[in-house]
Amino acid sequence: MKKQEKLALVESALEDFYGDQQFASSLRESVLYSIHAGGKRIRPFLLLEVLEALQVTIKPAHAQVAAALEMIHTGSLIHDDLPAMDDDDYRRGRLTNHKKFGEAMAILAGDALFLDPYALIAQADLPSQIKVDLIANLSLASGSLGMVAGQVLDMEGEHQHLSLEELQTIHANKTGKLLAYPFQAAAIIAELAPEIQVKLKTVGELIGLAFQVRDDVLDVTASFEEIGKTPQKDLQAEKSTYPALLGLEEAIAFCNQTLDQANAKLEEITQQVPFETESIVKVVESLRINA
Amino acid sequence: MKKQEKLALVESALEDFYGDQQFASSLRESVLYSIHAGGKRIRPFLLLEVLEALQVTIKPAHAQVAAALEMIHTGSLIHDDLPAMDDDDYRRGRLTNHKKFGEAMAILAGDALFLDPYALIAQADLPSQIKVDLIANLSLASGSLGMVAGQVLDMEGEHQHLSLEELQTIHANKTGKLLAYPFQAAAIIAELAPEIQVKLKTVGELIGLAFQVRDDVLDVTASFEEIGKTPQKDLQAEKSTYPALLGLEEAIAFCNQTLDQANAKLEEITQQVPFETESIVKVVESLRINA
């Protein structure tokens, strides 16, 4: 299935859930504003991509699980932008949800996007035991043992010098667990043995880590071009990032080594189950930084 | 099982989920502050009470479902109190969550309480199909088709003259669905026939409605004693409440008639399944207003 077809299935799942429903229309407007804010749908796409690599025939129920994941991601962006949090007026060149609809509505839109996705999964056409596993892991990845804990740790670490380990813990929770969920969810849906599920989840975690390191590196190299001075000097004063902690070259090497580990783990899984890794390796390689 | 034993099971379920876990300790502190803020545990108690009336032997898994419901209720109170919402400094005589921990932490504590409960139910020792049903209905009762929609409608209706029907729609969503959930959840756990599940849910909805009408009536009669003038005059100018729309006497009659309907529905169910309604009728009667 082509990428566009996969993304279309995800859009349908979101549209079916929010488009037709008779509920507070201003809430729906606010929710859909952020759902359609131009996100790249990285997480839902990865879920369907990994499923297909595992030779599972993709069906609408899988897109509903992918859409549920995107809903939680979107809710977290709305709340992150709030005045009490990052206080951002724009995201992707458009007004943030609270600038457009007011703070109260933005809080409630985020709340809805946290509470709704579980019904979407629970009502999907999949075996009950699989749905229970998917729900348990999505909840654990996003709540007080996952994303929300990561946001708290990030907030508290803002004006402190963090160790590499502390930085990794923050990212593993704040962004890593929802980036690993597509791999975890695909493994659950494909009913892989628990041992292989763990390996596939590890691939997701490694990709999530590389994603964050790359993001930090690109931030630095971008600002280097903009401000026209040596980034290393700024880095000393900056808040904790991988380049700040490791130096730029070392951070690039760390990103690429993490991707090597992801590839090695993928290769390992292909020895155990039918797994067409080509498209996943392509995703991995797209994150590699040329030194 | 005595009321205290039931409540102790619910406290254990909450404590087991939040007490032992290694996660951001400040987040846990903020979450537990509101969990232990002196709420009466009406919803979880009702769930276990109805289960027992249906002759189901209560076990810890049922208390976990009840605790999940209380978590969502608590999260909604934290977000309701935020400056952008009702802007309350105190709840039950204690500082509200954001006054104690700051707005950012209060937003995140509420988020955690919306995201976590689904893992708690998913991991409970119950059959998968039952857990899927419980999760679907809790999500629908709380998200953009339930509680959150009700909050939006309530917010939008604040400075408007509402019809009785509009007022009922607001309350049915804002508070009614989470008050009906204990009945719905007990019916799911007891594996009652769908037709009887609907009847039991209706009992919960009627009790939820009476609860709200009673609340409005008590507000008025309290303020009558305080301000020492005829409430009817004030009511004309007040925001929409049942006494404002119906008059005080009529509102009292409406509350009591609604309770009569709940009792009649309970009686109907006893004709179809073993159901010891005594303790539920006691709850119903505790809401009756003596004219």
Contacts between the chains, C-beta under 8 A, distances in Angstrom:
chain1	res1	chain2	res2	distance
A	18	B	144	7.4
A	21	B	144	7.3
A	21	B	145	6.3
A	23	B	144	5.5
A	23	B	145	5.4
A	23	B	149	4.4
A	24	B	144	7.5
A	24	B	149	4.4
A	24	B	152	4.0
A	24	B	153	5.2
A	24	B	156	7.5
A	26	B	152	6.2
A	26	B	156	6.6
A	27	B	144	5.8
A	27	B	148	6.7
A	27	B	149	5.9
A	27	B	152	4.4
A	28	B	144	7.0
A	31	B	144	6.5
A	72	B	115	7.3
A	75	B	111	7.9
A	76	B	111	7.9
A	79	B	107	5.8
A	79	B	108	7.8
A	79	B	111	6.3
A	82	B	107	6.5
A	84	B	102	7.6
A	84	B	103	3.6
A	84	B	104	4.8
A	84	B	107	6.1
A	85	B	104	5.4
A	85	B	107	6.7
A	102	B	84	7.6
A	103	B	84	3.6
A	104	B	84	4.8
A	104	B	85	5.3
A	104	B	155	6.1
A	105	B	152	7.1
A	105	B	155	7.9
A	107	B	79	5.8
A	107	B	82	6.5
A	107	B	84	6.1
A	107	B	85	6.7
A	107	B	107	7.0
A	108	B	79	7.8
A	108	B	148	5.4
A	108	B	151	5.8
A	108	B	152	5.7
A	110	B	111	7.3
A	111	B	75	7.9
A	111	B	76	7.9
A	111	B	79	6.3
A	111	B	110	7.3
A	111	B	111	7.7
A	111	B	114	6.0
A	111	B	143	7.7
A	111	B	148	5.2
A	112	B	143	5.1
A	112	B	144	3.9
A	112	B	148	4.6
A	112	B	149	7.8
A	114	B	111	6.0
A	114	B	114	4.4
A	114	B	115	5.3
A	115	B	72	7.3
A	115	B	114	5.3
A	115	B	139	5.9
A	115	B	142	4.7
A	115	B	143	3.5
A	115	B	144	7.5
A	115	B	147	7.8
A	115	B	148	6.5
A	116	B	139	6.3
A	116	B	143	3.9
A	116	B	144	5.5
A	116	B	145	7.8
A	117	B	139	7.7
A	118	B	118	4.7
A	118	B	135	5.3
A	118	B	136	7.5
A	118	B	138	7.6
A	118	B	139	4.1
A	119	B	135	7.4
A	119	B	136	5.0
A	119	B	139	3.5
A	119	B	140	5.0
A	119	B	143	6.8
A	119	B	145	7.9
A	120	B	139	8.0
A	122	B	132	4.9
A	122	B	133	7.6
A	122	B	135	4.7
A	122	B	136	3.6
A	122	B	139	6.7
A	123	B	136	5.7
A	128	B	128	3.8
A	128	B	129	4.5
A	128	B	131	7.5
A	128	B	132	4.8
A	129	B	128	4.6
A	131	B	128	7.5
A	131	B	132	5.2
A	132	B	122	5.0
A	132	B	128	4.9
A	132	B	131	5.2
A	132	B	132	6.3
A	133	B	122	7.6
A	135	B	118	5.3
A	135	B	119	7.4
A	135	B	122	4.7
A	135	B	132	8.0
A	135	B	135	5.9
A	136	B	118	7.5
A	136	B	119	5.0
A	136	B	122	3.6
A	136	B	123	5.7
A	138	B	118	7.5
A	139	B	115	5.9
A	139	B	116	6.3
A	139	B	117	7.7
A	139	B	118	4.1
A	139	B	119	3.5
A	139	B	120	8.0
A	139	B	122	6.7
A	140	B	119	5.0
A	142	B	115	4.7
A	143	B	111	7.7
A	143	B	112	5.1
A	143	B	115	3.5
A	143	B	116	3.9
A	143	B	119	6.8
A	144	B	18	7.3
A	144	B	21	7.3
A	144	B	23	5.5
A	144	B	24	7.5
A	144	B	27	5.8
A	144	B	28	7.0
A	144	B	31	6.5
A	144	B	112	3.9
A	144	B	115	7.5
A	144	B	116	5.5
A	145	B	21	6.3
A	145	B	23	5.3
A	145	B	116	7.8
A	145	B	119	8.0
A	147	B	115	7.8
A	148	B	27	6.8
A	148	B	108	5.4
A	148	B	111	5.2
A	148	B	112	4.6
A	148	B	115	6.5
A	149	B	23	4.4
A	149	B	24	4.4
A	149	B	27	5.9
A	149	B	112	7.8
A	151	B	108	5.8
A	152	B	24	4.0
A	152	B	26	6.1
A	152	B	27	4.4
A	152	B	105	7.1
A	152	B	108	5.7
A	153	B	24	5.3
A	155	B	104	6.1
A	155	B	105	7.9
A	156	B	24	7.5
A	156	B	26	6.6
